[in-house]
Amino acid sequence: MYIYHLKPKPFKGTKLIPLNQMDINSDIYKIHALKYIGREDLPEEIIPVLDCKWNDVVQFSALDPQIIVNELIKYQKDLKLNRVEYFKIHIDEVVPGPPAVIFDRDPNRGKGSFNILNKEVKYFNRNNYTELTVVPEKTIEYWKKVMSEGGKFLWFPFVTHVMIKGAVETEKFELCKLTL
């Protein structure tokens, strides 16, 4: 079983660092903070169980980004890959390890609701984690809506996330490349 993380660009050193641990004046911080334009409340949201803010964790996907690209290209015809490398991490590399949770957003919640409900979060371990092998139907519905109505094609809506509190060492992680 694996979790995945797009390799940041630029990436310096060997650790993935939560946004709240970065220097707010650095170029890296400014680039990654752009992800939250239109979702400015999300970085301040408290994650149940971990009792920390959204930007105090490093977020991983339960779905291989190559599977996302293979499906997303059907809806976003002009898809360009700004980041082509990603980490493929066997869960034995991070379990046991720093505190971590699995986040499954309730797909019936409305757009713009960024609070995280207790029922959407559970501890991350070998026994309660399932790697995804297909893009969730709700994600595809979201992409179809963006295609017809306009908006931003987010890669990971309704995809299970794993959130690890604090910095994460990457030296032992497999590095993969995305292709169109």
C-alpha positions in Angstrom: 0.0 0.0 0.0 1.2 3.5 -1.0 0.6 7.1 -0.4 1.7 9.8 -2.9 2.9 13.4 -2.9 3.7 15.7 -5.8 7.3 16.8 -5.5 7.3 20.5 -4.8 8.9 22.8 -7.3 11.4 24.1 -6.3 12.4 21.5 -3.8 15.4 22.1 -1.5 16.8 19.6 0.9 15.3 16.2 1.7 12.2 17.1 3.8 8.7 17.9 2.9 7.8 20.8 5.2 4.4 22.1 6.2 3.6 25.6 5.0 3.4 26.9 8.6 7.1 25.8 9.1 8.3 27.8 6.1 9.7 31.3 6.1 6.7 33.4 5.0 9.0 35.8 3.1 10.6 32.9 1.1 9.8 32.3 -2.6 8.9 28.7 -1.7 6.2 29.8 0.8 4.8 32.4 -1.6 4.5 29.8 -4.4 2.8 27.2 -2.3 0.5 29.7 -0.6 -1.0 30.5 -4.0 -2.8 27.1 -3.8 -5.2 28.7 -1.3 -6.5 31.6 -3.4 -10.2 31.3 -3.2 -9.9 29.0 -0.2 -8.3 31.4 2.2 -10.1 30.0 5.2 -8.7 26.5 4.7 -5.2 27.0 6.0 -6.6 28.1 9.4 -8.9 25.1 9.7 -8.2 22.8 12.7 -7.8 19.1 11.9 -9.6 16.9 14.5 -7.5 14.2 16.2 -4.2 16.0 15.3 -5.4 19.3 16.9 -3.4 21.4 14.5 -4.0 23.6 11.5 -4.3 22.5 7.9 -0.9 24.0 7.1 0.8 22.2 10.0 0.6 19.0 8.1 2.1 17.5 4.9 -0.7 16.2 2.7 -0.5 12.9 0.7 -2.9 11.4 -1.7 -4.3 7.8 -1.5 -4.4 7.8 -5.3 -1.4 7.7 -7.6 -1.2 11.1 -9.4 -0.6 9.2 -12.8 -4.1 7.8 -12.5 -5.4 11.3 -11.9 -3.5 12.6 -15.0 -4.8 9.7 -17.1 -8.4 10.6 -16.2 -8.1 14.4 -16.0 -6.8 14.7 -19.5 -10.3 13.6 -20.7 -11.8 16.8 -19.2 -9.0 19.3 -19.2 -7.8 19.1 -22.8 -5.1 21.7 -22.3 -3.6 20.0 -19.3 0.0 21.0 -18.6 2.1 19.4 -16.0 3.8 22.0 -13.8 5.3 19.3 -11.6 6.2 16.0 -13.2 7.8 14.2 -10.3 6.1 12.7 -7.4 7.0 10.6 -4.4 5.5 7.1 -4.1 5.8 6.1 -0.5 5.1 2.6 0.9 3.2 3.1 4.1 5.9 1.1 6.0 8.1 4.2 5.4 5.8 6.4 7.5 4.1 4.0 9.9 4.8 4.1 12.7 5.9 7.6 12.6 4.7 11.1 13.3 1.0 11.5 14.1 -1.1 11.1 11.0 -4.7 10.9 9.9 -6.8 9.8 7.0 -9.1 12.6 5.7 -12.2 11.6 3.7 -14.2 14.7 3.0 -18.0 14.1 3.0 -18.8 14.4 -0.7 -22.3 15.7 0.2 -21.0 18.9 1.8 -21.4 22.1 0.0 -18.8 24.0 -2.0 -16.9 26.6 0.1 -17.3 24.7 3.4 -13.8 24.2 4.6 -14.4 23.1 8.2 -13.2 19.6 8.9 -15.7 17.4 10.7 -14.7 14.8 13.3 -16.4 12.0 11.2 -14.2 12.8 8.2 -10.9 12.1 10.1 -9.4 8.9 11.6 -6.0 7.8 12.6 -3.7 6.6 9.9 -2.4 3.0 10.2 -2.0 -0.2 8.3 -5.4 -1.5 9.4 -7.6 1.4 8.4 -5.9 2.6 5.2 -7.0 1.6 1.7 -5.1 2.9 -1.3 -7.4 4.1 -4.1 -7.0 2.6 -7.6 -9.5 4.7 -9.5 -10.5 8.3 -9.5 -13.6 8.7 -7.3 -16.9 9.4 -9.2 -17.4 12.6 -7.2 -14.0 13.9 -8.5 -15.0 13.2 -12.1 -18.4 14.9 -11.5 -16.5 18.0 -10.2 -14.2 18.0 -13.3 -17.2 17.7 -15.7 -18.8 20.7 -13.9 -15.6 22.8 -14.2 -15.5 21.8 -17.9 -19.0 23.0 -18.6 -19.3 26.0 -16.2 -15.7 27.1 -15.9 -13.5 27.3 -12.8 -10.3 25.7 -11.6 -9.4 22.1 -12.3 -8.2 20.9 -8.9 -6.5 17.5 -9.0 -7.5 16.0 -5.6 -11.1 17.0 -4.8 -12.9 14.0 -3.0 -9.7 12.0 -3.1 -8.7 10.5 0.3 -5.8 12.4 1.9 -3.3 11.3 4.5 -2.1 14.2 6.6 1.2 13.8 8.5 1.9 16.3 11.2 5.3 18.0 10.9 8.1 17.6 8.4 8.6 14.3 6.5 12.0 13.0 5.4 12.0 11.9 1.8 15.4 10.2 1.3 14.0 6.7 1.1 10.9 7.5 -1.0 10.6 6.3 -4.6 10.6 9.1 -7.1 8.3 8.7 -10.1 7.6 10.8 -13.2 4.2 11.8 -14.6 3.5 11.5 -18.3 0.6 12.8 -20.5 
